[in-house]
Every structure is written in structure tokens, then in C-alpha cells.
Amino acid sequence: MSMKTLALRISYAFFSGALALVLLALLGARPAAAQQAQEEPSEEEKAMNYSLYYESFKNGDYKSAMPYLRWILERAPAYAGPGRLSDRNIERAIEAYEGLAAAAEDPELKRAYLDTALAWFDKAVPTLKQAGMEDVDEYQWLLEKGRFIQEHQEDLPDLQDEALALYRQAYEIDPERMQPYYIKLIIYDYIRQGDKQGAVDFMEEVEQIHGEDADLAEYIAQQRNSLFRSPEERMEFLEQQLEKDPQNVELIAELFEIYRELQYRQKMYEMGQRLSELDPSARTYQLLGQARLEDGEAEEALKLYEQALEMEGAERYRRDIYYNMGVAYQQMGRLSNARTYYRRALQEDSNFGPALIGIGDLYVTAVAECGGSKMDREDQAVYWLAADYYERARRVDPSVANQANLKLRSITPYFPDAEAKFFKKWETGQPLAINYGCYEWINETTTVR
């Protein structure tokens, strides 16, 4: 072991503040300017030390840069030129210590350099404010320190938990600015520690602020599910939380959904009643309508959907409400009305696959009702129109592609064959209006296949 390393170990063990003196002995004498009394340095002194450190720093010679950089950090930490302030000096000091650590072969010396860099992360905000900077970004310094710790996880294994805590502190300062990557790490940390309540609360908070981020929403849904081994376990957890906070609308809504999933219909409707009393909103009436629809109570579902559409904020749910109203009318056998609401759903979202499949299904149902077991060529031609909708659905909405393909395979064998087309004088590729007889209400055009 070298005498230099031994000296550093002894000094660092007894008094961490002596590290600067030990490094000074390793890296050379201080500039003459730094030995003067701690009075306000002149512009010439600041410019000279800044220039001397930066010349070595930009060439990667951190050892030569350090004495002058240290002078700047002690006497003019925010100096960036006449009348200019910046945090670059501290950023460069951290980079320099990081570079010295990378070059150090002795693990303890490497750690000493990294610890010194970390100390500057902690001192950055107060030092820069004291130096006259008003717009110091505390959020960014916390984030950068966390990143630094994670980037050096092999050399700083004992500080990895601190990195996650730093991200949490940064989130508290500016939650809207926090990037999804760091939010996911915070959620992971809650789950890793077994803090289910903390994880649930934090994820709900994130959903309120970052609700438009689809990728983050998917991640939160996955993690929320992973917290509990089964819906029953989550139900028990939520019931316990509701006992503590019986007016919590979010808890009530989530329990409503779980009871619905588990087919606990009585509990579901009891929770639905509480929800309608505490939160008579578009979302609430949509949920209640969906429950009635699943229970085959189409007329009651339609009433609830109509109420939902009249509520403030209904525009957020309008597409799904219209679609479900289409399903309700289809259950009642009112095919034309069902198509009207499927079309309204498509006006809200032209690529909404379920509504396109819904219209295709209506036309298949129409064939069953009109043609029965003795389908003629005109009945079979309606399948072409149904196929148009299934094909469009799989083209614009990948989420329903498999469903659309299954439906296409089920009706393709019943398309008019070559003989049927010959007798009807239908030519492949020509338009064909579906507006005759029992199908007059359809009044759409397909293409002969």
C-alpha cells in the first residue's frame, strides 16, 4: 500500500472533513491566490483560477485542474465570467472527482473520491444560493444525485436505497415534472419494502397527475395487481381501508368493480347505492348502467346511461356510454336503435373497434332474423357488409383483431358463391346496395366479392 493511500485512509477514518486536505497533499500545492486572506477576490483572481482549472478540466486532466477548481469552489462557486453566475463549477467538480475515482485502482481511494462528489451534491443548493444564484434547481440536483448513486451501484452498494429516497424527495418538489422512469422506481421501492398502503396511495396520487400517460397507467395497473395474490385479497384490503375512511369515493368505486368482477351482486349494488349518494357523477352512472346491462336489465341500464350523459364531465365517458347503449338496444332486439348508438360511439372515436364489430354483429343478426334457415342469395349478400365492418375493425383497432378474425371465419362460408353471383348478375368489385325487403333499414352499400 502506498504512503499516500495510507495517509488518506487514516485521515478519512478519523475526520471526514480532512479529506480535502489529504487530497490537496496528493494533488499538489494550492495556488498562491488561495493562500491570501479570505477576502472578496478580485475579478482578475477569479478569472485566472477559472481559466487555469477549465483548461486542464476540458482536457480531462482532473488532477491538474483540482487546485484551481477548489479555489473557485471556495471563493467564487457560481462564477462563470464577469457578471455571470452558473452551477457549472460544481457540476464540473463532481465530474472531476468521478473521473479521479474511475482512474483510482485502490477501492478505498475510489470510494473517497465518490464520497467527495456526493458531498458536493448536498452542498450545491445552499452554496449556489449563498453565492447569489436565485434560480437554483433543487429538484434537478436531487435527481442528479440519485442518478449518480445508481450509476455507481458497484462502488456505492450501501447507498442504493438513498437514491430511491432522493427521487421521492424530487417528486414532492415537482410531481408534474417527474419523468415516468423515476415514478416507476418509487413505486417499485414501496412494493419492495412491503408497504402496500404506501404503494396504493402513491399510485393513486400519480394517476391524478399523470393520468394521460398510457404507458405509466399500464405499469400502475400491473403493479397494483401484483400487490395482491388474488382479487379476494385485494377486496379484503380495500374493505379494511374503507372502514377507516367510509366516505372515500375512490375506495367505494374500486370495491364496486371488485364485487362486480367476483360476481358478488348484492354487495356490488349496495356499494353502487353508496357511490350514487356520495358521487352522483357521469362515471358513477356509467358503472351502475354497466352492472345492470351485465344482469340483462337493458331498459334500466339505458336509463342510467341517459343520466350519465346529462352529468358534468360526461364527455370523458361518452364513447363508452354510447357503445353500451348500443349493446343494450341490441339485447332488446332493436337493431336499428343499436346501430344508431354504435355510430355515435364511432363519432367520438372513429377507430373504436368494438363499435365496428357491434355493427357487423347487427347485420349478422339481421340475416338470422330475416333469412332464417332458408337463406337466399340476397340474405347471403348481407354477410359481405358484415365482413366490411369486421375487416375495418381489425385494420384500425389491433385490440379486437383476433375477435374480428374469428367472426370473419364464421361467416365467410356463407358468402354468395359463383353460381349465386351468376344468377344475380353480380360482378366482383361492383357496388351492391343492401336496402331491400327485410333489410331496408340497413340502407348501406357493400362490394361484391
ZADO-109064 format. One record per residue (C-alpha): x, y, z. Coordinates in steps of 0.25 Angstrom, whole numbers, padded with zeros to 4 digits, always signed. Example, Ala and Ser with C-alpha at 12.3 -4.5 7.8 and 13.67 -1.06 7.14 Angstrom:
REM ZADO-109064
+0049-0018+0031/+0055-0004+0029/
END
This chain:
REM ZADO-109064
+0000+0000+0000/+0006+0014-0004/+0008+0024+0007/-0002+0034+0000/-0013+0024+0001/-0010+0020+0016/-0010+0035+0019/-0024+0037+0013/-0029+0024+0020/-0025+0030+0034/-0030+0044+0031/-0043+0039+0025/-0046+0030+0037/-0044+0040+0048/-0050+0052+0042/-0057+0052+0028/-0055+0067+0027/-0040+0065+0026/-0042+0059+0012/-0039+0072+0005/-0026+0073+0012/-0022+0059+0009/-0026+0061-0006/-0018+0074-0006/-0006+0067-0002/-0008+0057-0013/-0011+0067-0024/-0001+0078-0021/+0001+0091-0015/-0010+0102-0015/-0009+0114-0024/-0003+0126-0017/-0016+0133-0019/-0023+0123-0010/-0013+0126+0002/-0018+0140+0003/-0027+0145+0014/-0042+0141+0011/-0046+0154+0006/-0054+0156-0007/-0046+0152-0018/-0043+0161-0030/-0049+0159-0044/-0035+0156-0048/-0033+0146-0038/-0046+0139-0041/-0043+0139-0056/-0029+0134-0054/-0033+0122-0046/-0045+0119-0054/-0037+0119-0067/-0026+0111-0061/-0036+0100-0056/-0044+0100-0068/-0032+0098-0077/-0028+0085-0070/-0042+0081-0068/-0046+0081-0082/-0034+0072-0086/-0038+0062-0075/-0026+0065-0066/-0034+0066-0054/-0022+0065-0045/-0016+0078-0050/-0030+0085-0050/-0033+0082-0036/-0025+0092-0028/-0031+0103-0037/-0045+0097-0037/-0044+0096-0022/-0041+0111-0021/-0053+0114-0029/-0062+0106-0021/-0057+0112-0008/-0056+0127-0013/-0066+0128-0025/-0074+0115-0027/-0084+0122-0036/-0074+0130-0044/-0076+0128-0060/-0069+0141-0064/-0071+0156-0062/-0086+0158-0057/-0090+0143-0060/-0094+0132-0050/-0095+0117-0053/-0095+0104-0046/-0085+0098-0055/-0073+0099-0046/-0080+0089-0036/-0084+0081-0048/-0070+0080-0053/-0065+0077-0039/-0074+0065-0038/-0069+0061-0052/-0055+0063-0048/-0056+0054-0035/-0063+0044-0043/-0052+0044-0053/-0042+0042-0042/-0050+0031-0036/-0050+0024-0049/-0035+0025-0050/-0032+0020-0036/-0028+0006-0034/-0030+0005-0019/-0044+0003-0015/-0044+0012-0003/-0038+0023-0011/-0048+0021-0021/-0059+0022-0011/-0053+0034-0004/-0054+0042-0018/-0068+0037-0020/-0072+0042-0006/-0066+0055-0008/-0074+0056-0021/-0087+0053-0013/-0083+0063-0003/-0084+0074-0014/-0098+0069-0018/-0102+0072-0004/-0095+0086-0003/-0099+0090-0017/-0112+0097-0014/-0108+0105-0001/-0095+0108-0007/-0100+0114-0020/-0111+0122-0013/-0101+0128-0004/-0093+0132-0016/-0105+0140-0021/-0112+0130-0030/-0127+0131-0029/-0132+0121-0038/-0125+0108-0033/-0132+0096-0037/-0133+0087-0025/-0141+0077-0032/-0131+0075-0042/-0119+0073-0032/-0127+0063-0024/-0130+0055-0037/-0115+0056-0042/-0110+0051-0028/-0120+0039-0029/-0115+0036-0043/-0100+0037-0039/-0102+0027-0028/-0109+0017-0037/-0099+0019-0048/-0088+0015-0038/-0096+0004-0031/-0084-0006-0031/-0076+0005-0023/-0087+0010-0015/-0096-0002-0012/-0099+0003+0002/-0106+0016-0004/-0116+0010-0014/-0127+0012-0004/-0123+0026-0003/-0125+0028-0018/-0139+0024-0017/-0142+0033-0006/-0136+0045-0014/-0145+0042-0025/-0157+0043-0015/-0152+0056-0010/-0151+0061-0024/-0165+0057-0027/-0170+0064-0015/-0164+0077-0020/-0169+0076-0034/-0178+0064-0037/-0183+0068-0050/-0169+0069-0055/-0165+0056-0051/-0162+0046-0062/-0169+0033-0062/-0156+0025-0061/-0154+0031-0047/-0168+0029-0043/-0167+0014-0046/-0155+0013-0038/-0162+0020-0026/-0174+0010-0028/-0164-0001-0028/-0158+0003-0015/-0171+0003-0008/-0174-0011-0013/-0160-0016-0009/-0162-0011+0005/-0175-0017+0006/-0182-0004+0008/-0195-0007+0001/-0203+0004+0006/-0192+0014+0003/-0191+0008-0011/-0206+0009-0013/-0207+0023-0008/-0195+0028-0017/-0200+0021-0029/-0214+0028-0027/-0207+0041-0026/-0199+0039-0039/-0211+0035-0046/-0217+0048-0043/-0205+0056-0048/-0200+0047-0059/-0213+0041-0064/-0211+0044-0078/-0198+0035-0079/-0203+0022-0085/-0190+0014-0082/-0190+0019-0068/-0205+0015-0066/-0202+0001-0071/-0190+0000-0062/-0198+0004-0050/-0209-0005-0053/-0199-0017-0054/-0193-0013-0040/-0206-0011-0034/-0210-0025-0038/-0196-0030-0033/-0199-0025-0019/-0209-0036-0016/-0209-0050-0019/-0224-0050-0023/-0236-0041-0025/-0241-0046-0011/-0228-0042-0004/-0229-0028-0010/-0244-0028-0007/-0241-0030+0008/-0230-0020+0008/-0240-0009+0002/-0251-0013+0011/-0241-0010+0023/-0237+0003+0017/-0252+0007+0015/-0255+0004+0030/-0244+0015+0033/-0250+0025+0022/-0264+0021+0019/-0266+0034+0011/-0255+0031+0001/-0261+0030-0013/-0249+0024-0019/-0249+0012-0010/-0264+0011-0012/-0263+0011-0027/-0251+0001-0027/-0259-0009-0017/-0271-0007-0027/-0262-0012-0038/-0257-0024-0030/-0270-0028-0025/-0275-0028-0040/-0263-0036-0044/-0265-0046-0033/-0280-0047-0036/-0284-0042-0022/-0296-0035-0028/-0303-0032-0015/-0290-0025-0009/-0288-0018-0023/-0302-0012-0023/-0300-0008-0008/-0287-0001-0012/-0293+0005-0024/-0304+0012-0015/-0293+0018-0007/-0286+0022-0019/-0298+0029-0025/-0301+0037-0012/-0286+0041-0010/-0283+0044-0024/-0294+0045-0034/-0285+0047-0046/-0284+0042-0060/-0274+0032-0056/-0283+0026-0045/-0296+0025-0054/-0287+0018-0065/-0283+0008-0055/-0297+0006-0050/-0302+0005-0064/-0291-0006-0068/-0295-0014-0056/-0310-0014-0060/-0306-0017-0074/-0298-0029-0070/-0310-0034-0062/-0319-0034-0074/-0327-0021-0069/-0325-0014-0082/-0336-0003-0080/-0331+0000-0066/-0317+0001-0072/-0322+0011-0083/-0328+0020-0072/-0315+0020-0064/-0307+0023-0077/-0316+0035-0081/-0314+0040-0067/-0299+0039-0069/-0299+0047-0082/-0306+0058-0074/-0295+0059-0064/-0284+0069-0064/-0271+0062-0069/-0279+0053-0078/-0270+0056-0090/-0259+0047-0084/-0268+0035-0084/-0277+0038-0096/-0271+0028-0105/-0273+0016-0096/-0287+0020-0091/-0292+0021-0106/-0285+0008-0109/-0292+0001-0097/-0305+0007-0100/-0304+0001-0114/-0301-0013-0107/-0314-0010-0098/-0323-0008-0110/-0317-0020-0117/-0320-0028-0105/-0335-0023-0107/-0335-0027-0121/-0336-0013-0126/-0325-0014-0137/-0327+0000-0143/-0326+0007-0130/-0314-0001-0126/-0307+0003-0139/-0310+0018-0136/-0302+0017-0123/-0291+0009-0129/-0290+0020-0139/-0290+0031-0128/-0278+0024-0122/-0271+0024-0135/-0273+0039-0136/-0266+0040-0123/-0255+0031-0127/-0255+0026-0142/-0245+0015-0139/-0253+0009-0127/-0252-0006-0131/-0263-0011-0122/-0274-0002-0128/-0270-0006-0142/-0271-0021-0138/-0284-0017-0132/-0290-0012-0145/-0285-0025-0152/-0292-0033-0142/-0305-0026-0144/-0304-0029-0159/-0301-0044-0156/-0313-0044-0146/-0322-0038-0157/-0319-0049-0166/-0323-0059-0156/-0336-0052-0153/-0339-0049-0168/-0334-0061-0175/-0335-0072-0164/-0331-0086-0168/-0335-0083-0183/-0325-0072-0187/-0326-0068-0201/-0315-0060-0209/-0320-0046-0204/-0319-0051-0190/-0305-0056-0192/-0300-0043-0198/-0302-0036-0185/-0291-0044-0180/-0282-0036-0189/-0286-0024-0182/-0284-0030-0168/-0270-0034-0173/-0267-0020-0177/-0268-0016-0163/-0260-0027-0157/-0249-0024-0167/-0249-0010-0163/-0249-0013-0148/-0237-0022-0149/-0230-0011-0158/-0232+0001-0149/-0232-0006-0135/-0222-0016-0132/-0228-0019-0119/-0240-0026-0126/-0233-0032-0137/-0234-0047-0132/-0248-0045-0129/-0251-0039-0143/-0243-0051-0150/-0252-0061-0143/-0265-0054-0147/-0260-0053-0162/-0256-0068-0162/-0270-0071-0156/-0278-0064-0168/-0268-0066-0180/-0274-0080-0183/-0288-0073-0185/-0284-0063-0195/-0291-0064-0208/-0284-0074-0217/-0280-0073-0232/-0294-0079-0236/-0301-0069-0228/-0294-0057-0234/-0296-0063-0248/-0311-0063-0246/-0312-0050-0239/-0302-0044-0250/-0293-0039-0239/-0279-0035-0244/-0267-0036-0234/-0264-0022-0230/-0277-0015-0233/-0285-0008-0222/-0297-0014-0216/-0308-0007-0208/-0313-0014-0196/-0327-0007-0195/-0337-0017-0200/-0348-0025-0193/-0345-0028-0178/-0332-0021-0179/-0338-0007-0184/-0334-0001-0170/-0319-0004-0173/-0318+0004-0185/-0303+0003-0187/-0294-0001-0199/-0284-0013-0200/-0276-0018-0210/-0278-0031-0218/-0266-0041-0214/
END
